[in-house]
Amino acid sequence: MISLTQLLRDHWVTPQSVLEQLSLPALDAYIQPPEGTHGFYAAAVREVDVVGPVPDGRDDERLAPLVEELNRRRAPSTDPVVVAPLLRDIETHYLSLVLSTWPLLWRCHNREAQYPEAPSVSRRWADDRQAYTGHIDWTMQGGRRRTRQTVRQAAMTLRDLEQEQSRLDAEEACDDPLRMIPYLLDHKAVQGTVVHIDRNHREVARKNRVGRPLVTICSPDPCLMP
């Protein structure tokens, strides 16, 4: 589960700073500014928003009297029948914030959902489903998560996380030409057309010959990979 701002940052390139990209209204305004308005100016206007990402200290000043009044009127009671009617002022306070944010969330969500998914998404989705199903089965059978891992378990967990992150980075680079550019510039990848694959190619190891499939690529760029 990722935040909507992170999703937009992954899908769109903007000149905004990291802090500016934490503001969903400003980020959305730059991506899809009003007609006739440049994204820079639209984002500058939307940065002054009543909802986050930096908490507004004045919100506490408005909320504190409402909470004090609630506690005074309910006395020591915690009965929902007594407390529920007294929450209306607090609910009204937050309702204005929710109404200004909820439509924006869904508009951004619907805009992103209209784009086709990357080719590697199906693989990750299947792996995530399988991992989640296995975790639920283990939990339903009485399994509990360890509060502290052994040194070996911690090392294996770190290894798995690093491998999955590297795999994700590689898949995203293959899916998105812009993500591939840094790898090409660092000579960690080569771009071209596969012209031949020899799946039966073998190379001499220390004691025997082992399978090493050979791929021939035609590329207009010089290959400086080690």
Phi, psi and omega in degrees: 000123179238159179285159180293325178296322178294321178299316180294322179295327179286332185265337187232148177251120178230158179277011182287155177286170179300318180294319180295327180285350175283344179270111181298316178301317181291319180294317179295321180296325178288321181291317183227075182288160175302151182301132179086003181241135177287145182302327181298314182287324178296319179293322180298323179290319184281350177296330178274084184236151184284345183243113170044188000283339178273126181303140178269117181299333179291339179296320177296323179295326179281328184279325185304313179298327179293320179292319178298318179294322177298312180296324179293319185282329181274349183056223180273002187289140172240012180294124180304328180296325180277319188282322186307311180295337183277352182273358188298321181295320179291319178297320178296323179299315182278339182299320180296325178290318181294317182295333179276346184252320187302312178299325179295318179301312184289327178295317177295318179299312182294326178294318180289327183292340182282346179275145180292148180284155180289154182302329184277353184296321183299322179294315181293322179297316179295318179295318180295319179297316180295317180294319180293319178298317178297321179294318179295317179300317181294320179293318180295336178272009177096006180290146179231147180283137179291135178283337179216129180270153172287170180299318180294316180296319179296320179294320179292321178297315179297319178298315180297318180296318180294320179295317180293323178294318178296321179294318178297316179299319181293318180295318179295325178293322178289330180280330188235115180303327179293324178289336182282334186306312180301324179291323178292319181292328179273004180060033175264356179211160177228141183249130180181196182246131177286119182254343180199143176228124176249095183287342183262008181296136181229148179233155181280124175262202183293318186239340182206182178265133182239154181288127177221087181309137184250125180245127178255126184240136175258118184226139176284348182264148176293137181266113180248017180292140181291000000 
